[in-house]
């Protein structure tokens, strides 16, 4: 029952009014008055903006009934977070939908290892299929072992009411720890090489699959692609190339004066380009790394002009550094690496971006990687493509007035041979590593492809028997005769359809099945399972940026529960803005509280 005193209602009104400011405001509001508290300053700010209900409450309520203590703030934040979490999870529980779990981890600003947990599931809204990937929790990691992480994930899923019997996929990456500009990769890179996650005997995925065998593990495609390229960059010259680009970008971005110098140089040499600054090269963020290299090549002439000016007008240290950098970037080793790497990165960039989308499913992931491999193979074997690169290099050297000579101690006779050697080694290494890194994805996708309309017409029931057997207990009917008849009807439907109109991906197939799924209940069930198999942990990684906005250097003592709930409110603003305030008040009234005893 709701308290009779209007104080609680007024306090709730104040909290709801302030929540958009306290949660979304990106800077600190520092107290300068005698209150000494930022939250109270926000309250007073709200009254000054015309909130008469709040103003009356502050003037008339007893001091022991102001409902402004940190404990009450946390209670209200926790209630909102719990309601949002419950609404998300309820979509899965009520419909008895299959789901997959996405897990990643990172250290927060206070040094606590935070596990980000998200779920991917399918929902039908107004007869339309919608795939959702929703962040639901930040949880501190106490035990970093495979057993500790797996138990934490399993216990958390159970505590929310999610049934592990419906868990059909896991995408886990654990974890990148960043310290003093170095990634401590020995602590783990999840399914991309870390025994904590991927070890086939005692890894997290194995421990989860022991409980639910049909929880298929999927390597994060984004990390697999990143690491494939990283492995391909073992050549010493290419490693030095990346280090040089990173250092020069850091040198110029470190000073507003140098940035303006580069901006003026870009304006003078590239008057039709809007972008006027270099992109920071960030390790293990290959989207940014690819952009950084491509922008560096685009603005090469402007960078040379800026470095020449810094040599003549900078202090002794800046002048010396600039002279060394200018000498190296106009050297043949650097320029050839710049051309080879930028050519490969230009191909990979759109695919890297695509693999980070929640709408990318396994078949599309596989198609994307196949397209990448095809384009890279064409670079390697198509002599015309190489001749184009040689011509571009000649024009580049001429435009920048660079004379490149082969070192005396060198096995190459000319620049073309040197370019071909570096070019073929880097492209071949990239192709080889892509094949190695995505072999597990290929294994997962084979059976799925056999059921797609684009390929099913040439298959037999034997070709897809393994996948029907694996998910047998999930199917509406596990009678072999029923399954066979449904498969044959599915084949017959697509044999009548022109080849160019047959869908080749899961989502399009599900859209077609929606009005006729009563004819194909077993196939519809299988495609729903395929759709919720995530190929990336990008959703979990995006939550880390939310965490950094909430738990900052100046707010590093924030509690783990408050951090998780504030992140939920921030990420799911659409749900938070539509929360039932009356329900929140009812929940608050049931908590233990200080009672306002009226004076006689």
C-alpha positions in Angstrom: 0.0 0.0 0.0 1.3 3.4 -0.9 2.2 5.8 2.1 -0.3 8.4 2.9 2.3 11.1 3.1 2.7 13.1 -0.1 6.4 13.4 0.6 7.3 10.2 -1.2 5.2 11.2 -4.3 6.9 14.6 -4.3 10.4 13.0 -4.0 9.5 10.6 -6.8 8.5 13.5 -8.9 11.8 15.2 -8.2 13.8 12.1 -9.1 11.9 11.5 -12.3 12.4 15.2 -13.3 16.2 15.0 -12.5 16.9 11.6 -14.1 17.5 12.9 -17.6 20.0 15.4 -16.2 21.8 13.1 -13.7 22.0 10.2 -16.1 22.7 11.8 -19.5 24.6 15.0 -18.4 28.2 14.4 -19.6 30.0 16.8 -17.4 30.3 17.4 -13.7 28.1 19.9 -12.0 30.4 21.1 -9.2 28.9 22.5 -6.1 29.9 26.1 -5.3 27.4 26.9 -2.6 27.1 25.9 1.1 25.3 22.7 0.2 28.6 21.0 -0.8 26.7 18.3 -2.8 26.4 18.1 -6.5 23.0 16.3 -6.3 21.5 18.9 -4.1 22.8 21.6 -6.5 20.8 19.8 -9.2 17.8 19.7 -7.0 18.1 23.5 -6.4 18.7 24.0 -10.1 15.4 22.2 -10.9 13.5 24.4 -8.5 15.0 27.5 -10.1 13.6 26.3 -13.4 10.1 26.4 -12.2 9.3 23.1 -10.6 6.9 24.4 -7.9 6.0 20.9 -6.5 9.6 20.2 -5.8 10.2 23.7 -4.4 7.2 23.3 -2.0 8.4 19.9 -0.9 11.8 21.3 0.0 10.3 24.2 2.0 7.7 22.2 3.9 9.0 18.7 4.5 10.9 17.7 7.8 14.6 17.1 7.4 14.1 13.4 8.1 11.6 13.0 5.2 13.4 14.8 2.3 14.1 11.5 0.6 17.4 12.8 -0.9 19.9 10.5 0.8 22.4 8.5 -1.3 20.6 5.3 -0.1 17.3 6.5 -1.5 18.9 7.6 -4.8 20.4 4.1 -5.2 17.2 2.4 -4.3 15.3 4.3 -7.0 18.1 3.7 -9.6 18.2 0.0 -8.7 14.4 -0.2 -9.1 14.4 1.4 -12.5 17.3 -0.9 -13.6 15.5 -4.0 -12.3 12.3 -3.0 -14.2 14.2 -2.5 -17.4 16.0 -5.7 -17.1 12.8 -7.6 -16.3 11.0 -6.1 -19.3 13.8 -7.3 -21.6 14.1 -10.8 -20.2 10.3 -11.1 -20.1 10.2 -11.0 -23.9 12.3 -14.1 -24.0 10.6 -15.9 -21.1 6.9 -15.3 -22.0 7.4 -16.4 -25.7 9.7 -19.2 -24.7 12.1 -17.9 -27.3 15.6 -19.3 -27.9 18.4 -16.9 -27.1 22.2 -16.6 -27.2 24.4 -14.9 -24.7 27.2 -12.4 -25.5 29.9 -11.9 -23.0 33.0 -9.6 -22.9 35.0 -8.1 -20.2 37.2 -5.1 -19.5 38.7 -3.2 -16.6 36.9 0.0 -15.4 38.7 3.1 -14.3 38.8 1.9 -10.8 40.7 -1.3 -11.8 37.7 -3.6 -11.3 37.2 -6.3 -14.0 33.7 -5.9 -15.3 31.8 -8.6 -17.2 29.4 -7.3 -19.8 26.5 -9.6 -20.4 24.0 -9.2 -23.3 21.4 -11.5 -24.9 20.4 -11.9 -28.5 16.9 -13.0 -29.3 14.2 -12.9 -31.9 10.8 -11.2 -31.5 7.8 -10.7 -33.7 6.4 -7.1 -33.7 3.3 -6.4 -35.8 4.0 -9.4 -37.9 7.5 -8.3 -38.5 10.7 -10.1 -37.4 13.1 -8.1 -35.3 16.4 -9.3 -34.0 17.4 -7.8 -30.7 20.8 -7.6 -28.9 20.2 -6.1 -25.5 22.8 -5.3 -22.8 21.5 -6.5 -19.4 24.3 -6.4 -16.9 27.7 -5.3 -15.7 29.1 -7.7 -13.1 32.4 -7.5 -11.3 34.6 -10.6 -11.9 36.1 -12.1 -8.7 37.3 -15.4 -10.1 39.1 -15.0 -13.5 39.3 -18.7 -14.0 37.1 -20.5 -16.6 35.1 -22.1 -13.9 34.6 -18.8 -12.1 33.5 -16.9 -15.2 31.2 -19.8 -16.4 29.6 -20.1 -13.0 29.0 -16.4 -12.8 27.4 -16.3 -16.3 25.2 -19.4 -15.6 24.1 -18.2 -12.2 23.3 -14.8 -13.5 21.1 -16.1 -16.4 19.3 -18.3 -13.9 18.7 -15.4 -11.5 17.0 -13.4 -14.2 14.6 -16.2 -14.9 16.2 -17.2 -18.2 16.0 -20.9 -18.9 19.3 -22.5 -19.9 17.3 -25.1 -21.8 16.6 -22.3 -24.4 20.3 -21.1 -24.6 21.4 -21.9 -28.2 24.5 -19.8 -28.7 27.5 -18.2 -26.9 29.8 -15.5 -28.1 32.5 -14.8 -25.5 35.6 -12.8 -25.6 37.7 -12.4 -22.5 39.5 -10.2 -22.0 41.6 -7.3 -23.2 43.4 -5.6 -20.3 45.0 -2.3 -21.3 47.9 -1.0 -19.2 50.6 1.6 -20.0 49.7 1.6 -23.7 50.2 -2.2 -24.0 47.6 -4.9 -24.4 48.4 -7.8 -22.0 47.3 -10.4 -24.5 48.5 -13.3 -22.3 45.4 -12.6 -20.2 43.2 -13.7 -23.0 41.5 -13.0 -26.2 38.5 -15.3 -25.8 37.7 -17.6 -28.6 40.5 -16.2 -30.7 43.2 -18.0 -28.7 42.5 -17.8 -25.0 42.3 -21.0 -23.1 40.1 -19.4 -20.5 37.3 -19.3 -23.0 38.0 -21.7 -25.8 39.9 -24.5 -24.3 38.1 -27.7 -25.3 38.4 -29.4 -21.9 38.0 -26.7 -19.3 37.2 -23.5 -21.1 34.1 -21.4 -20.4 32.3 -22.5 -23.5 32.9 -26.2 -22.7 31.6 -25.8 -19.1 28.5 -24.1 -20.4 28.0 -26.7 -23.1 28.2 -29.4 -20.4 25.0 -28.0 -19.0 23.3 -27.2 -22.3 25.0 -29.1 -25.2 23.1 -27.2 -27.9 24.6 -23.9 -26.8 26.8 -23.6 -29.9 29.9 -21.5 -29.5 30.7 -18.9 -32.2 34.0 -17.2 -32.5 33.6 -13.4 -32.6 33.9 -12.6 -36.3 35.2 -9.1 -35.7 38.0 -10.3 -33.5 38.8 -13.2 -35.9 39.1 -10.7 -38.8 41.2 -8.3 -36.6 43.5 -11.1 -35.5 43.9 -12.5 -38.9 45.2 -9.2 -40.1 47.3 -8.8 -37.0 48.9 -12.2 -37.6 49.6 -11.2 -41.2 51.5 -8.1 -40.0 54.5 -10.2 -38.7 56.8 -8.7 -41.3 59.3 -6.5 -39.5 59.0 -3.6 -42.0 55.2 -3.6 -41.6 55.5 -3.6 -37.8 57.9 -0.6 -38.0 55.5 1.1 -40.5 52.6 0.9 -38.0 54.8 2.1 -35.2 55.9 5.1 -37.3 52.3 6.1 -38.3 51.1 5.8 -34.8 54.0 8.0 -33.5 53.6 10.7 -36.1 49.8 10.9 -35.6 50.5 11.2 -31.8 53.1 13.9 -32.3 50.8 16.1 -34.4 47.6 15.5 -32.3 49.5 16.3 -29.1 49.5 20.0 -29.9 46.7 22.3 -31.1 49.4 24.4 -32.8 50.6 21.4 -34.8 47.0 20.4 -35.6 46.3 23.9 -37.0 49.6 23.6 -39.0 48.4 20.4 -40.6 45.0 21.8 -41.1 46.4 24.7 -43.1 48.6 22.4 -45.1 45.6 20.2 -45.9 43.6 23.2 -46.9 46.3 24.3 -49.2 46.9 20.9 -50.9 43.4 19.3 -50.6 41.0 22.2 -50.9 38.0 20.0 -51.7 38.3 17.7 -48.7 36.2 18.4 -45.6 38.3 16.2 -43.2 41.2 18.1 -41.9 42.8 16.0 -39.2 44.5 12.7 -38.8 42.7 9.7 -37.3 44.2 8.2 -34.1 45.7 4.7 -34.6 44.4 2.5 -31.8 45.7 -1.0 -31.3 43.1 -3.7 -31.5 40.5 -1.3 -32.8 40.9 -2.2 -36.5 38.2 0.0 -37.8 40.1 3.0 -36.5 43.4 1.5 -37.4 42.3 1.0 -41.0 40.9 4.6 -41.1 44.1 5.9 -39.7 46.3 4.3 -42.4 44.0 5.4 -45.2 43.8 9.0 -44.0 47.6 9.1 -43.5 48.1 8.1 -47.1 45.5 10.6 -48.3 47.2 13.5 -46.4 50.8 12.3 -47.0 51.9 15.5 -48.9 50.3 17.7 -46.2 52.1 15.7 -43.4 55.4 16.2 -45.3 54.8 20.0 -45.4 53.9 20.1 -41.7 57.0 18.1 -40.7 59.3 20.4 -42.9 57.8 23.4 -41.1 58.3 21.8 -37.7 62.0 21.1 -38.6 62.6 24.8 -39.3 60.4 26.4 -36.6 60.1 23.9 -33.8 62.2 23.6 -30.6 65.2 21.4 -30.6 63.4 18.2 -29.6 60.5 18.7 -32.0 62.9 19.6 -34.8 65.0 16.5 -34.3 61.9 14.2 -34.1 60.4 15.8 -37.2 63.6 15.4 -39.2 63.8 11.7 -38.3 60.2 11.0 -39.1 60.4 12.9 -42.4 63.5 10.9 -43.4 61.8 7.6 -42.7 58.4 8.3 -44.3 60.1 9.4 -47.5 62.1 6.1 -47.5 61.2 3.3 -49.9 60.5 0.8 -47.1 57.8 3.0 -45.6 56.2 4.0 -48.9 55.9 0.5 -50.2 54.4 -0.7 -46.8 52.0 2.3 -47.0 50.8 1.3 -50.5 50.4 -2.4 -49.7 48.7 -2.0 -46.4 46.3 0.7 -47.5 45.3 -1.3 -50.6 44.4 -4.3 -48.4 42.7 -2.1 -45.7 40.6 -0.3 -48.3 39.1 -3.8 -49.1 38.7 -4.8 -45.5 37.2 -1.6 -44.1 33.5 -2.1 -45.2 33.6 -5.7 -44.2 35.0 -4.8 -40.7 32.1 -2.4 -40.3 29.5 -4.9 -41.5 30.7 -7.6 -39.1 30.0 -5.3 -36.2 26.3 -5.0 -37.0 23.7 -7.0 -35.0 21.9 -7.6 -38.4 24.8 -9.7 -39.6 24.1 -13.4 -39.2 26.2 -16.5 -39.9 25.5 -16.9 -43.6 26.1 -13.2 -44.3 29.3 -13.4 -42.2 30.4 -16.4 -44.2 29.6 -14.6 -47.5 31.5 -11.5 -46.4 34.6 -13.4 -45.6 34.3 -15.3 -48.9 34.1 -12.0 -50.7 37.1 -10.7 -48.9 39.1 -13.8 -49.7 38.0 -13.5 -53.4 39.1 -9.9 -53.6 42.4 -10.6 -51.9 43.1 -13.5 -54.2 42.4 -11.3 -57.2 45.0 -8.8 -55.9 47.5 -11.6 -55.7 46.9 -13.3 -59.0 45.6 -10.5 -61.3 48.6 -9.0 -63.0 46.5 -6.0 -64.1 45.7 -5.1 -60.5 49.4 -5.1 -59.7 50.3 -3.0 -62.7 47.7 -0.4 -61.5 49.4 -0.4 -58.1 52.8 0.2 -59.7 51.4 3.1 -61.7 49.8 4.6 -58.6 53.2 4.3 -56.8 55.0 6.1 -59.7 52.5 9.0 -59.7 52.7 9.2 -55.9 56.5 9.4 -55.9 56.5 12.0 -58.7 53.8 14.2 -57.1 55.7 14.2 -53.8 59.1 14.8 -55.4 60.5 11.6 -53.8 63.4 9.8 -55.4 63.6 6.2 -54.1 66.6 4.1 -54.6 67.2 0.4 -53.8 69.7 0.0 -50.9 73.1 -1.4 -52.0 72.7 -4.5 -49.9 69.4 -5.7 -51.2 68.2 -8.7 -53.2 65.8 -6.7 -55.3 66.9 -5.2 -58.6 64.3 -2.4 -58.8 61.4 -0.8 -57.0 58.8 -2.9 -58.8 60.4 -6.2 -57.6 60.5 -4.8 -54.1 56.9 -3.8 -54.2 55.8 -7.2 -55.7 57.7 -9.1 -52.9 56.1 -7.1 -50.1 52.7 -7.1 -51.8 52.6 -10.9 -52.4 53.8 -11.7 -48.9 51.3 -9.5 -47.1 48.3 -10.6 -49.3 49.2 -14.3 -49.0 49.6 -14.0 -45.2 46.2 -12.3 -44.9 44.5 -15.0 -47.0 46.2 -17.8 -45.0 45.2 -16.3 -41.6 41.6 -15.6 -42.8 41.3 -19.3 -43.7 42.7 -20.4 -40.3 40.7 -17.9 -38.2 37.3 -18.6 -39.9 37.6 -22.4 -40.2 35.2 -22.8 -37.2 32.7 -20.4 -38.8 32.8 -22.5 -41.9 32.1 -25.6 -39.9 29.0 -23.9 -38.3 27.7 -22.6 -41.5 27.8 -25.8 -43.7 24.6 -27.4 -42.5 22.7 -24.0 -42.4 23.6 -23.3 -46.0 22.1 -26.6 -47.1 18.7 -25.6 -45.9 18.6 -22.1 -47.5 16.4 -21.7 -50.6 19.3 -20.8 -52.8 20.9 -24.2 -52.2 18.3 -26.6 -50.9 17.0 -27.6 -54.3 20.1 -29.7 -55.0 20.3 -31.4 -51.5 18.9 -34.6 -50.1 17.6 -35.3 -46.6 20.9 -37.0 -45.9 22.7 -33.8 -46.5 20.8 -32.1 -43.7 20.2 -35.0 -41.4 22.9 -34.0 -38.9 21.3 -30.6 -38.2 17.8 -32.1 -37.8 19.2 -34.7 -35.4 21.2 -32.1 -33.4 18.1 -29.9 -32.8 15.7 -32.8 -32.7 14.3 -32.0 -29.2 13.7 -28.4 -30.2 11.5 -29.2 -33.2 7.7 -29.1 -33.0 7.7 -32.6 -34.5 10.6 -35.0 -34.3 8.8 -37.7 -36.4 11.1 -38.6 -39.2 8.3 -39.0 -41.7 6.9 -35.5 -40.9 10.4 -34.0 -41.2 11.0 -35.7 -44.5 7.7 -34.6 -45.9 8.3 -31.0 -44.8 11.8 -31.0 -46.3 10.4 -32.3 -49.7 7.7 -29.7 -49.7 10.3 -27.0 -49.0 12.4 -28.2 -51.9 9.4 -28.3 -54.2 8.5 -24.7 -53.3 11.9 -23.4 -54.4 12.3 -25.6 -57.5 9.3 -23.6 -58.9 11.0 -20.3 -58.1 13.6 -18.8 -60.5 17.2 -19.1 -59.1 17.7 -15.4 -58.9 14.7 -15.0 -56.6 15.8 -17.6 -54.0 17.0 -16.1 -50.7 20.5 -16.8 -49.6 20.4 -15.5 -46.1 18.5 -16.4 -42.9 16.6 -13.2 -42.2 15.1 -13.0 -45.7 14.1 -16.7 -45.4 12.4 -16.0 -42.1 10.5 -13.1 -43.6 9.2 -15.4 -46.3 8.3 -18.1 -43.8 6.3 -15.8 -41.5 2.9 -16.1 -43.3 3.4 -19.8 -44.2 5.2 -21.1 -41.1 2.3 -23.4 -40.3 3.4 -25.4 -43.4 7.0 -25.5 -42.3 7.1 -25.5 -38.5 10.3 -27.5 -38.1 12.2 -25.4 -40.7 10.9 -22.2 -39.2 12.2 -23.3 -35.8 15.6 -24.1 -37.2 15.9 -20.8 -39.0 14.9 -19.0 -35.8 17.7 -20.7 -33.9 20.2 -19.8 -36.7 19.1 -16.2 -36.5 19.9 -15.8 -32.8 23.4 -17.1 -33.3 25.5 -13.9 -33.0 28.7 -13.5 -34.9 30.2 -10.6 -32.9 30.6 -9.2 -29.4 30.2 -5.6 -30.7 27.1 -5.0 -28.5 29.1 -5.9 -25.4 32.0 -3.7 -26.5 29.7 -0.8 -27.1 28.5 -1.1 -23.5 32.1 -0.4 -22.4 31.8 3.2 -23.8 28.7 3.6 -21.7 30.6 2.4 -18.7 33.4 4.9 -19.3 30.8 7.8 -19.5 29.3 6.7 -16.2 32.3 5.6 -14.1 34.8 8.3 -14.7 38.1 9.3 -13.0 36.1 11.7 -10.8 33.4 9.2 -10.1 35.5 6.0 -9.7 33.9 5.0 -6.4 30.5 4.3 -7.9 29.1 0.9 -6.7 28.9 -2.1 -9.0 25.1 -2.4 -8.8 24.6 1.4 -9.3 27.0 1.2 -12.3 25.1 -1.6 -13.9 21.6 -0.1 -13.4 22.7 3.4 -14.6 24.1 1.7 -17.7 20.8 -0.1 -18.3 18.9 3.2 -18.0 21.3 4.9 -20.3 21.5 2.2 -23.0 17.7 1.5 -22.9 16.5 5.1 -22.8 13.4 4.1 -24.9 12.3 1.8 -22.1 13.4 4.1 -19.3 11.4 7.0 -20.6 8.2 4.8 -20.6 8.6 3.2 -17.1 5.4 3.2 -15.0 6.1 5.8 -12.3 3.3 4.5 -10.2 4.9 1.0 -10.2 8.2 2.5 -9.1 6.4 4.3 -6.2 4.7 1.1 -5.2 8.0 -0.7 -5.1 9.7 2.1 -3.2 6.9 2.1 -0.6 7.6 -1.5 0.2 11.2 -0.9 1.1 12.4 -0.4 4.6 12.4 3.4 5.2 12.6 6.1 7.8 9.1 6.9 8.9 8.0 10.5 9.1 6.5 10.8 12.5 4.3 13.9 12.5 4.5 16.4 15.4 1.4 16.5 17.7 
